[in-house]
Structure formats: C-alpha cells, structure tokens
Amino acid sequence: MTVQKVVELVGESPDGWKDAIEQAVAKASETIRNINGVEVKNLSAVVRDGKVAGYKADLHLSFKVDGS
C-alpha cells in the first residue's frame, strides 16, 4: 500500500504563474522527498498602478510517505 501526503503551498514570482509554480516545487524539493505531483488550486496576481506586478499560485503538492 502506498500512502501519499498533501501539503498546501503558495508560490510567488514577478515573472509569471509558471515560474511561481516551478519555484514553489523547487523550494519544497529541498526538504521534501518523493514529490510526485502538484495540483494548481488557484492563480492570482498583484496589481500596482494599473499593472500586474506579481503572480501567485496556490498549490497542493503530493509526495509518497517514506516506508509506504
């Protein structure tokens, strides 16, 4: 039997949603092993002076629990 754990993360980037997602996964992989999936739950942006100034991605990251 395999057991998966899911954690919620928010990635941020000034360059776009794809970059926000990739940075969140890369940072999480520094301390979490066996990452095998990501579900993007929500995309949002920060607006300053009438322009998009930053991107945010809310994620659910799944990984296999050791020993399962």
All heavy atoms as a GROMACS GRO file, in nm:
protein
  510
    1MET      N    1   0.084  -0.118   0.000
    1MET     CA    2   0.000   0.000   0.000
    1MET      C    3   0.089   0.125   0.000
    1MET      O    4   0.187   0.131   0.072
    1MET     CB    5  -0.088  -0.001   0.125
    1MET     CG    6  -0.173   0.123   0.137
    1MET     SD    7  -0.290   0.120   0.272
    1MET     CE    8  -0.187   0.175   0.406
    2THR      N    9   0.053   0.219  -0.080
    2THR     CA   10   0.125   0.346  -0.086
    2THR      C   11   0.043   0.453  -0.014
    2THR      O   12  -0.078   0.461  -0.032
    2THR     CB   13   0.147   0.389  -0.232
    2THR    OG1   14   0.222   0.289  -0.298
    2THR    CG2   15   0.221   0.520  -0.240
    3VAL      N   16   0.112   0.533   0.065
    3VAL     CA   17   0.047   0.645   0.134
    3VAL      C   18   0.105   0.774   0.080
    3VAL      O   19   0.226   0.789   0.069
    3VAL     CB   20   0.071   0.637   0.287
    3VAL    CG1   21   0.012   0.757   0.357
    3VAL    CG2   22   0.013   0.508   0.343
    4GLN      N   23   0.017   0.865   0.044
    4GLN     CA   24   0.056   0.995  -0.008
    4GLN      C   25   0.020   1.102   0.094
    4GLN      O   26  -0.083   1.092   0.161
    4GLN     CB   27  -0.018   1.027  -0.138
    4GLN     CG   28   0.006   0.930  -0.250
    4GLN     CD   29   0.138   0.952  -0.317
    4GLN    OE1   30   0.186   1.063  -0.332
    4GLN    NE2   31   0.201   0.844  -0.358
    5LYS      N   32   0.104   1.203   0.105
    5LYS     CA   33   0.072   1.319   0.188
    5LYS      C   34   0.058   1.438   0.095
    5LYS      O   35   0.127   1.448  -0.007
    5LYS     CB   36   0.184   1.345   0.289
    5LYS     CG   37   0.152   1.462   0.380
    5LYS     CD   38   0.240   1.468   0.499
    5LYS     CE   39   0.198   1.586   0.582
    5LYS     NZ   40   0.222   1.567   0.722
    6VAL      N   41  -0.030   1.530   0.130
    6VAL     CA   42  -0.053   1.651   0.051
    6VAL      C   43  -0.030   1.772   0.140
    6VAL      O   44  -0.081   1.780   0.252
    6VAL     CB   45  -0.196   1.655  -0.008
    6VAL    CG1   46  -0.220   1.784  -0.083
    6VAL    CG2   47  -0.220   1.534  -0.097
    7VAL      N   48   0.051   1.867   0.090
    7VAL     CA   49   0.073   1.993   0.161
    7VAL      C   50   0.029   2.107   0.070
    7VAL      O   51   0.033   2.096  -0.052
    7VAL     CB   52   0.220   2.012   0.205
    7VAL    CG1   53   0.260   1.907   0.307
    7VAL    CG2   54   0.314   2.009   0.088
    8GLU      N   55  -0.011   2.215   0.131
    8GLU     CA   56  -0.054   2.333   0.056
    8GLU      C   57   0.058   2.436   0.057
    8GLU      O   58   0.118   2.464   0.161
    8GLU     CB   59  -0.180   2.392   0.118
    8GLU     CG   60  -0.242   2.500   0.032
    8GLU     CD   61  -0.381   2.540   0.081
    8GLU    OE1   62  -0.430   2.482   0.180
    8GLU    OE2   63  -0.438   2.629   0.018
    9LEU      N   64   0.088   2.491  -0.060
    9LEU     CA   65   0.194   2.591  -0.076
    9LEU      C   66   0.141   2.709  -0.158
    9LEU      O   67   0.047   2.694  -0.235
    9LEU     CB   68   0.313   2.532  -0.152
    9LEU     CG   69   0.378   2.406  -0.099
    9LEU    CD1   70   0.478   2.353  -0.201
    9LEU    CD2   71   0.447   2.435   0.031
   10VAL      N   72   0.207   2.822  -0.142
   10VAL     CA   73   0.181   2.938  -0.228
   10VAL      C   74   0.314   2.980  -0.288
   10VAL      O   75   0.408   3.014  -0.216
   10VAL     CB   76   0.119   3.056  -0.150
   10VAL    CG1   77   0.101   3.176  -0.243
   10VAL    CG2   78  -0.014   3.016  -0.088
   11GLY      N   79   0.324   2.973  -0.420
   11GLY     CA   80   0.443   3.019  -0.490
   11GLY      C   81   0.421   3.160  -0.541
   11GLY      O   82   0.310   3.195  -0.580
   12GLU      N   83   0.527   3.239  -0.539
   12GLU     CA   84   0.518   3.378  -0.587
   12GLU      C   85   0.631   3.407  -0.683
   12GLU      O   86   0.742   3.356  -0.668
   12GLU     CB   87   0.526   3.475  -0.470
   12GLU     CG   88   0.414   3.463  -0.371
   12GLU     CD   89   0.422   3.566  -0.260
   12GLU    OE1   90   0.483   3.672  -0.280
   12GLU    OE2   91   0.368   3.538  -0.152
   13SER      N   92   0.602   3.488  -0.784
   13SER     CA   93   0.704   3.528  -0.881
   13SER      C   94   0.664   3.659  -0.948
   13SER      O   95   0.546   3.682  -0.974
   13SER     CB   96   0.718   3.420  -0.989
   13SER     OG   97   0.802   3.466  -1.094
   14PRO      N   98   0.762   3.742  -0.981
   14PRO     CA   99   0.731   3.862  -1.060
   14PRO      C  100   0.721   3.831  -1.210
   14PRO      O  101   0.680   3.916  -1.288
   14PRO     CB  102   0.850   3.954  -1.031
   14PRO     CG  103   0.962   3.860  -1.002
   14PRO     CD  104   0.900   3.741  -0.933
   15ASP      N  105   0.757   3.707  -1.248
   15ASP     CA  106   0.769   3.673  -1.391
   15ASP      C  107   0.654   3.594  -1.450
   15ASP      O  108   0.646   3.581  -1.571
   15ASP     CB  109   0.900   3.596  -1.413
   15ASP     CG  110   1.021   3.677  -1.373
   15ASP    OD1  111   1.022   3.800  -1.398
   15ASP    OD2  112   1.114   3.619  -1.314
   16GLY      N  113   0.567   3.536  -1.368
   16GLY     CA  114   0.453   3.462  -1.424
   16GLY      C  115   0.411   3.346  -1.336
   16GLY      O  116   0.482   3.307  -1.243
   17TRP      N  117   0.292   3.291  -1.369
   17TRP     CA  118   0.239   3.181  -1.290
   17TRP      C  119   0.323   3.055  -1.303
   17TRP      O  120   0.346   2.985  -1.205
   17TRP     CB  121   0.094   3.153  -1.328
   17TRP     CG  122   0.000   3.258  -1.279
   17TRP    CD1  123  -0.027   3.290  -1.150
   17TRP    CD2  124  -0.077   3.347  -1.358
   17TRP    NE1  125  -0.118   3.392  -1.143
   17TRP    CE2  126  -0.152   3.429  -1.269
   17TRP    CE3  127  -0.094   3.365  -1.495
   17TRP    CZ2  128  -0.239   3.526  -1.313
   17TRP    CZ3  129  -0.182   3.462  -1.538
   17TRP    CH2  130  -0.252   3.543  -1.448
   18LYS      N  131   0.370   3.026  -1.422
   18LYS     CA  132   0.454   2.907  -1.443
   18LYS      C  133   0.577   2.914  -1.354
   18LYS      O  134   0.614   2.816  -1.288
   18LYS     CB  135   0.493   2.893  -1.589
   18LYS     CG  136   0.576   2.769  -1.619
   18LYS     CD  137   0.603   2.759  -1.769
   18LYS     CE  138   0.678   2.633  -1.804
   18LYS     NZ  139   0.821   2.642  -1.784
   19ASP      N  140   0.640   3.028  -1.349
   19ASP     CA  141   0.759   3.046  -1.265
   19ASP      C  142   0.724   3.034  -1.117
   19ASP      O  143   0.800   2.975  -1.039
   19ASP     CB  144   0.825   3.181  -1.295
   19ASP     CG  145   0.960   3.195  -1.228
   19ASP    OD1  146   1.045   3.104  -1.245
   19ASP    OD2  147   0.981   3.294  -1.157
   20ALA      N  148   0.609   3.086  -1.077
   20ALA     CA  149   0.566   3.076  -0.937
   20ALA      C  150   0.549   2.929  -0.898
   20ALA      O  151   0.591   2.886  -0.790
   20ALA     CB  152   0.436   3.152  -0.915
   21ILE      N  153   0.490   2.850  -0.987
   21ILE     CA  154   0.471   2.707  -0.962
   21ILE      C  155   0.605   2.636  -0.955
   21ILE      O  156   0.632   2.559  -0.862
   21ILE     CB  157   0.382   2.645  -1.072
   21ILE    CG1  158   0.241   2.704  -1.065
   21ILE    CG2  159   0.380   2.492  -1.060
   21ILE    CD1  160   0.158   2.681  -1.189
   22GLU      N  161   0.691   2.661  -1.051
   22GLU     CA  162   0.822   2.595  -1.055
   22GLU      C  163   0.907   2.631  -0.934
   22GLU      O  164   0.976   2.545  -0.878
   22GLU     CB  165   0.894   2.629  -1.184
   22GLU     CG  166   0.830   2.564  -1.305
   22GLU     CD  167   0.891   2.608  -1.438
   22GLU    OE1  168   0.963   2.710  -1.442
   22GLU    OE2  169   0.863   2.539  -1.538
   23GLN      N  170   0.903   2.756  -0.890
   23GLN     CA  171   0.981   2.796  -0.773
   23GLN      C  172   0.928   2.729  -0.646
   23GLN      O  173   1.007   2.688  -0.560
   23GLN     CB  174   0.980   2.948  -0.758
   23GLN     CG  175   1.069   3.017  -0.859
   23GLN     CD  176   1.096   3.161  -0.823
   23GLN    OE1  177   1.119   3.194  -0.707
   23GLN    NE2  178   1.095   3.248  -0.922
   24ALA      N  179   0.796   2.717  -0.633
   24ALA     CA  180   0.739   2.652  -0.515
   24ALA      C  181   0.780   2.505  -0.510
   24ALA      O  182   0.820   2.454  -0.404
   24ALA     CB  183   0.586   2.664  -0.516
   25VAL      N  184   0.774   2.436  -0.623
   25VAL     CA  185   0.813   2.295  -0.628
   25VAL      C  186   0.962   2.280  -0.600
   25VAL      O  187   1.004   2.193  -0.523
   25VAL     CB  188   0.774   2.232  -0.763
   25VAL    CG1  189   0.832   2.092  -0.776
   25VAL    CG2  190   0.622   2.228  -0.778
   26ALA      N  191   1.044   2.365  -0.660
   26ALA     CA  192   1.189   2.357  -0.639
   26ALA      C  193   1.225   2.381  -0.493
   26ALA      O  194   1.308   2.309  -0.436
   26ALA     CB  195   1.261   2.458  -0.728
   27LYS      N  196   1.163   2.479  -0.430
   27LYS     CA  197   1.192   2.508  -0.290
   27LYS      C  198   1.146   2.393  -0.199
   27LYS      O  199   1.218   2.351  -0.109
   27LYS     CB  200   1.125   2.640  -0.248
   27LYS     CG  201   1.166   2.688  -0.113
   27LYS     CD  202   1.314   2.724  -0.111
   27LYS     CE  203   1.353   2.785   0.020
   27LYS     NZ  204   1.497   2.807   0.030
   28ALA      N  205   1.028   2.341  -0.225
   28ALA     CA  206   0.977   2.230  -0.146
   28ALA      C  207   1.065   2.106  -0.161
   28ALA      O  208   1.086   2.033  -0.064
   28ALA     CB  209   0.833   2.196  -0.187
   29SER      N  210   1.120   2.084  -0.279
   29SER     CA  211   1.203   1.965  -0.302
   29SER      C  212   1.335   1.970  -0.225
   29SER      O  213   1.402   1.868  -0.214
   29SER     CB  214   1.228   1.946  -0.452
   29SER     OG  215   1.315   2.046  -0.501
   30GLU      N  216   1.370   2.085  -0.169
   30GLU     CA  217   1.490   2.094  -0.087
   30GLU      C  218   1.472   2.018   0.045
   30GLU      O  219   1.570   1.973   0.104
   30GLU     CB  220   1.525   2.241  -0.057
   30GLU     CG  221   1.570   2.318  -0.178
   30GLU     CD  222   1.594   2.466  -0.149
   30GLU    OE1  223   1.591   2.506  -0.030
   30GLU    OE2  224   1.616   2.542  -0.245
   31THR      N  225   1.348   2.005   0.093
   31THR     CA  226   1.324   1.939   0.221
   31THR      C  227   1.225   1.823   0.212
   31THR      O  228   1.211   1.748   0.308
   31THR     CB  229   1.273   2.039   0.326
   31THR    OG1  230   1.154   2.102   0.277
   31THR    CG2  231   1.379   2.145   0.356
   32ILE      N  232   1.154   1.809   0.102
   32ILE     CA  233   1.055   1.702   0.087
   32ILE      C  234   1.103   1.606  -0.021
   32ILE      O  235   1.132   1.647  -0.134
   32ILE     CB  236   0.917   1.758   0.048
   32ILE    CG1  237   0.865   1.854   0.156
   32ILE    CG2  238   0.818   1.645   0.023
   32ILE    CD1  239   0.737   1.926   0.118
   33ARG      N  240   1.109   1.477   0.015
   33ARG     CA  241   1.148   1.374  -0.082
   33ARG      C  242   1.023   1.314  -0.146
   33ARG      O  243   0.913   1.324  -0.093
   33ARG     CB  244   1.226   1.263  -0.011
   33ARG     CG  245   1.359   1.307   0.045
   33ARG     CD  246   1.436   1.191   0.106
   33ARG     NE  247   1.361   1.118   0.209
   33ARG     CZ  248   1.347   1.156   0.335
   33ARG    NH1  249   1.403   1.267   0.377
   33ARG    NH2  250   1.278   1.082   0.421
   34ASN      N  251   1.044   1.248  -0.257
   34ASN     CA  252   0.939   1.168  -0.324
   34ASN      C  253   0.822   1.251  -0.376
   34ASN      O  254   0.709   1.202  -0.380
   34ASN     CB  255   0.887   1.058  -0.232
   34ASN     CG  256   0.996   0.968  -0.180
   34ASN    OD1  257   1.087   0.931  -0.253
   34ASN    ND2  258   0.990   0.934  -0.052
   35ILE      N  259   0.844   1.376  -0.414
   35ILE     CA  260   0.736   1.458  -0.471
   35ILE      C  261   0.696   1.393  -0.603
   35ILE      O  262   0.780   1.361  -0.687
   35ILE     CB  263   0.782   1.604  -0.494
   35ILE    CG1  264   0.812   1.670  -0.360
   35ILE    CG2  265   0.674   1.681  -0.571
   35ILE    CD1  266   0.874   1.808  -0.373
   36ASN      N  267   0.566   1.373  -0.620
   36ASN     CA  268   0.521   1.308  -0.744
   36ASN      C  269   0.404   1.377  -0.812
   36ASN      O  270   0.354   1.330  -0.912
   36ASN     CB  271   0.489   1.161  -0.719
   36ASN     CG  272   0.386   1.142  -0.611
   36ASN    OD1  273   0.310   1.231  -0.582
   36ASN    ND2  274   0.386   1.024  -0.552
   37GLY      N  275   0.359   1.489  -0.757
   37GLY     CA  276   0.251   1.558  -0.824
   37GLY      C  277   0.222   1.694  -0.763
   37GLY      O  278   0.256   1.721  -0.648
   38VAL      N  279   0.161   1.778  -0.844
   38VAL     CA  280   0.120   1.910  -0.798
   38VAL      C  281  -0.014   1.942  -0.864
   38VAL      O  282  -0.034   1.914  -0.981
   38VAL     CB  283   0.227   2.018  -0.829
   38VAL    CG1  284   0.247   2.035  -0.976
   38VAL    CG2  285   0.191   2.150  -0.765
   39GLU      N  286  -0.105   1.995  -0.784
   39GLU     CA  287  -0.233   2.040  -0.836
   39GLU      C  288  -0.242   2.190  -0.811
   39GLU      O  289  -0.227   2.237  -0.698
   39GLU     CB  290  -0.347   1.969  -0.763
   39GLU     CG  291  -0.484   2.013  -0.809
   39GLU     CD  292  -0.596   1.945  -0.731
   39GLU    OE1  293  -0.569   1.868  -0.638
   39GLU    OE2  294  -0.712   1.972  -0.766
   40VAL      N  295  -0.263   2.265  -0.916
   40VAL     CA  296  -0.277   2.410  -0.904
   40VAL      C  297  -0.422   2.439  -0.868
   40VAL      O  298  -0.513   2.407  -0.943
   40VAL     CB  299  -0.236   2.481  -1.035
   40VAL    CG1  300  -0.254   2.631  -1.021
   40VAL    CG2  301  -0.093   2.446  -1.072
   41LYS      N  302  -0.442   2.497  -0.750
   41LYS     CA  303  -0.576   2.523  -0.699
   41LYS      C  304  -0.628   2.660  -0.739
   41LYS      O  305  -0.747   2.677  -0.759
   41LYS     CB  306  -0.577   2.511  -0.546
   41LYS     CG  307  -0.534   2.376  -0.493
   41LYS     CD  308  -0.621   2.263  -0.541
   41LYS     CE  309  -0.753   2.263  -0.469
   41LYS     NZ  310  -0.839   2.150  -0.505
   42ASN      N  311  -0.537   2.758  -0.747
   42ASN     CA  312  -0.582   2.893  -0.776
   42ASN      C  313  -0.465   2.975  -0.829
   42ASN      O  314  -0.351   2.957  -0.786
   42ASN     CB  315  -0.637   2.958  -0.649
   42ASN     CG  316  -0.704   3.090  -0.674
   42ASN    OD1  317  -0.786   3.102  -0.764
   42ASN    ND2  318  -0.669   3.191  -0.596
   43LEU      N  319  -0.494   3.063  -0.921
   43LEU     CA  320  -0.395   3.158  -0.972
   43LEU      C  321  -0.445   3.298  -0.942
   43LEU      O  322  -0.563   3.328  -0.961
   43LEU     CB  323  -0.377   3.142  -1.124
   43LEU     CG  324  -0.327   3.006  -1.172
   43LEU    CD1  325  -0.331   3.000  -1.325
   43LEU    CD2  326  -0.188   2.978  -1.121
   44SER      N  327  -0.356   3.384  -0.895
   44SER     CA  328  -0.394   3.523  -0.868
   44SER      C  329  -0.276   3.614  -0.901
   44SER      O  330  -0.165   3.567  -0.924
   44SER     CB  331  -0.438   3.541  -0.722
   44SER     OG  332  -0.334   3.506  -0.635
   45ALA      N  333  -0.304   3.743  -0.903
   45ALA     CA  334  -0.199   3.840  -0.936
   45ALA      C  335  -0.213   3.963  -0.847
   45ALA      O  336  -0.322   3.996  -0.801
   45ALA     CB  337  -0.207   3.880  -1.082
   46VAL      N  338  -0.100   4.028  -0.826
   46VAL     CA  339  -0.095   4.153  -0.753
   46VAL      C  340  -0.090   4.266  -0.855
   46VAL      O  341  -0.011   4.260  -0.951
   46VAL     CB  342   0.030   4.158  -0.661
   46VAL    CG1  343   0.041   4.292  -0.593
   46VAL    CG2  344   0.026   4.045  -0.560
   47VAL      N  345  -0.172   4.367  -0.836
   47VAL     CA  346  -0.176   4.480  -0.930
   47VAL      C  347  -0.130   4.606  -0.857
   47VAL      O  348  -0.177   4.635  -0.747
   47VAL     CB  349  -0.318   4.499  -0.987
   47VAL    CG1  350  -0.323   4.621  -1.076
   47VAL    CG2  351  -0.363   4.375  -1.062
   48ARG      N  352  -0.037   4.677  -0.919
   48ARG     CA  353   0.010   4.805  -0.868
   48ARG      C  354   0.009   4.907  -0.981
   48ARG      O  355   0.060   4.878  -1.090
   48ARG     CB  356   0.153   4.792  -0.812
   48ARG     CG  357   0.159   4.715  -0.683
   48ARG     CD  358   0.297   4.726  -0.617
   48ARG     NE  359   0.307   4.629  -0.511
   48ARG     CZ  360   0.372   4.515  -0.519
   48ARG    NH1  361   0.439   4.484  -0.628
   48ARG    NH2  362   0.374   4.432  -0.417
   49ASP      N  363  -0.045   5.022  -0.955
   49ASP     CA  364  -0.050   5.130  -1.054
   49ASP      C  365  -0.109   5.084  -1.187
   49ASP      O  366  -0.061   5.120  -1.295
   49ASP     CB  367   0.089   5.189  -1.075
   49ASP     CG  368   0.148   5.249  -0.949
   49ASP    OD1  369   0.069   5.310  -0.872
   49ASP    OD2  370   0.269   5.235  -0.926
   50GLY      N  371  -0.211   4.999  -1.180
   50GLY     CA  372  -0.280   4.955  -1.300
   50GLY      C  373  -0.207   4.849  -1.381
   50GLY      O  374  -0.248   4.818  -1.492
   51LYS      N  375  -0.099   4.791  -1.324
   51LYS     CA  376  -0.024   4.688  -1.395
   51LYS      C  377  -0.002   4.567  -1.306
   51LYS      O  378   0.009   4.580  -1.184
   51LYS     CB  379   0.112   4.741  -1.439
   51LYS     CG  380   0.103   4.853  -1.540
   51LYS     CD  381   0.240   4.897  -1.583
   51LYS     CE  382   0.228   5.011  -1.684
   51LYS     NZ  383   0.357   5.057  -1.730
   52VAL      N  384   0.005   4.449  -1.367
   52VAL     CA  385   0.034   4.328  -1.292
   52VAL      C  386   0.178   4.334  -1.243
   52VAL      O  387   0.270   4.351  -1.322
   52VAL     CB  388   0.010   4.202  -1.377
   52VAL    CG1  389   0.054   4.077  -1.302
   52VAL    CG2  390  -0.136   4.191  -1.417
   53ALA      N  391   0.196   4.322  -1.112
   53ALA     CA  392   0.330   4.336  -1.052
   53ALA      C  393   0.381   4.206  -0.991
   53ALA      O  394   0.497   4.198  -0.952
   53ALA     CB  395   0.327   4.445  -0.944
   54GLY      N  396   0.296   4.105  -0.983
   54GLY     CA  397   0.339   3.978  -0.926
   54GLY      C  398   0.234   3.872  -0.946
   54GLY      O  399   0.116   3.902  -0.965
   55TYR      N  400   0.278   3.748  -0.945
   55TYR     CA  401   0.191   3.635  -0.970
   55TYR      C  402   0.198   3.538  -0.853
   55TYR      O  403   0.305   3.515  -0.797
   55TYR     CB  404   0.235   3.562  -1.098
   55TYR     CG  405   0.232   3.650  -1.220
   55TYR    CD1  406   0.339   3.733  -1.250
   55TYR    CD2  407   0.122   3.651  -1.304
   55TYR    CE1  408   0.337   3.815  -1.362
   55TYR    CE2  409   0.119   3.733  -1.416
   55TYR     CZ  410   0.227   3.815  -1.444
   55TYR     OH  411   0.224   3.896  -1.555
   56LYS      N  412   0.082   3.480  -0.816
   56LYS     CA  413   0.077   3.383  -0.708
   56LYS      C  414   0.003   3.259  -0.756
   56LYS      O  415  -0.095   3.268  -0.830
   56LYS     CB  416   0.003   3.440  -0.587
   56LYS     CG  417   0.076   3.551  -0.517
   56LYS     CD  418   0.001   3.595  -0.394
   56LYS     CE  419   0.074   3.708  -0.324
   56LYS     NZ  420   0.006   3.748  -0.201
   57ALA      N  421   0.054   3.143  -0.712
   57ALA     CA  422  -0.010   3.016  -0.743
   57ALA      C  423  -0.028   2.938  -0.614
   57ALA      O  424   0.069   2.913  -0.542
   57ALA     CB  425   0.076   2.938  -0.841
   58ASP      N  426  -0.154   2.903  -0.583
   58ASP     CA  427  -0.183   2.819  -0.467
   58ASP      C  428  -0.178   2.674  -0.516
   58ASP      O  429  -0.247   2.638  -0.612
   58ASP     CB  430  -0.323   2.849  -0.412
   58ASP     CG  431  -0.337   2.994  -0.368
   58ASP    OD1  432  -0.237   3.052  -0.324
   58ASP    OD2  433  -0.448   3.048  -0.380
   59LEU      N  434  -0.098   2.592  -0.448
   59LEU     CA  435  -0.073   2.455  -0.492
   59LEU      C  436  -0.103   2.353  -0.384
   59LEU      O  437  -0.087   2.380  -0.265
   59LEU     CB  438   0.075   2.437  -0.527
   59LEU     CG  439   0.146   2.543  -0.607
   59LEU    CD1  440   0.295   2.515  -0.607
   59LEU    CD2  441   0.094   2.544  -0.748
   60HIS      N  442  -0.141   2.234  -0.427
   60HIS     CA  443  -0.139   2.115  -0.343
   60HIS      C  444  -0.028   2.027  -0.399
   60HIS      O  445  -0.033   1.988  -0.516
   60HIS     CB  446  -0.273   2.042  -0.346
   60HIS     CG  447  -0.376   2.104  -0.261
   60HIS    ND1  448  -0.504   2.056  -0.253
   60HIS    CD2  449  -0.373   2.213  -0.179
   60HIS    CE1  450  -0.574   2.130  -0.170
   60HIS    NE2  451  -0.497   2.227  -0.125
   61LEU      N  452   0.069   1.997  -0.316
   61LEU     CA  453   0.185   1.918  -0.355
   61LEU      C  454   0.173   1.781  -0.290
   61LEU      O  455   0.150   1.773  -0.169
   61LEU     CB  456   0.312   1.988  -0.307
   61LEU     CG  457   0.444   1.931  -0.349
   61LEU    CD1  458   0.480   1.986  -0.486
   61LEU    CD2  459   0.551   1.967  -0.249
   62SER      N  460   0.186   1.674  -0.368
   62SER     CA  461   0.173   1.540  -0.310
   62SER      C  462   0.307   1.468  -0.318
   62SER      O  463   0.386   1.489  -0.410
   62SER     CB  464   0.065   1.459  -0.378
   62SER     OG  465   0.098   1.436  -0.513
   63PHE      N  466   0.330   1.385  -0.216
   63PHE     CA  467   0.452   1.306  -0.213
   63PHE      C  468   0.429   1.176  -0.137
   63PHE      O  469   0.340   1.167  -0.052
   63PHE     CB  470   0.569   1.384  -0.150
   63PHE     CG  471   0.543   1.437  -0.012
   63PHE    CD1  472   0.585   1.366   0.100
   63PHE    CD2  473   0.477   1.558   0.006
   63PHE    CE1  474   0.562   1.416   0.227
   63PHE    CE2  475   0.454   1.608   0.133
   63PHE     CZ  476   0.498   1.536   0.244
   64LYS      N  477   0.506   1.075  -0.174
   64LYS     CA  478   0.495   0.943  -0.112
   64LYS      C  479   0.559   0.949   0.027
   64LYS      O  480   0.670   1.000   0.043
   64LYS     CB  481   0.566   0.840  -0.199
   64LYS     CG  482   0.560   0.701  -0.147
   64LYS     CD  483   0.633   0.607  -0.241
   64LYS     CE  484   0.654   0.474  -0.173
   64LYS     NZ  485   0.741   0.388  -0.252
   65VAL      N  486   0.488   0.895   0.125
   65VAL     CA  487   0.540   0.887   0.260
   65VAL      C  488   0.644   0.775   0.266
   65VAL      O  489   0.619   0.665   0.215
   65VAL     CB  490   0.425   0.863   0.360
   65VAL    CG1  491   0.478   0.841   0.501
   65VAL    CG2  492   0.326   0.978   0.356
   66ASP      N  493   0.759   0.802   0.327
   66ASP     CA  494   0.864   0.700   0.339
   66ASP      C  495   0.810   0.573   0.403
   66ASP      O  496   0.730   0.579   0.497
   66ASP     CB  497   0.980   0.752   0.423
   66ASP     CG  498   1.068   0.850   0.348
   66ASP    OD1  499   1.060   0.855   0.223
   66ASP    OD2  500   1.145   0.922   0.413
   67GLY      N  501   0.854   0.459   0.350
   67GLY     CA  502   0.814   0.330   0.406
   67GLY      C  503   0.680   0.280   0.358
   67GLY      O  504   0.634   0.176   0.402
   68SER      N  505   0.618   0.353   0.268
   68SER     CA  506   0.487   0.305   0.220
   68SER      C  507   0.500   0.259   0.076
   68SER      O  508   0.591   0.287   0.006
   68SER     CB  509   0.382   0.413   0.231
   68SER     OG  510   0.408   0.522   0.146
   0.00000   0.00000   0.00000
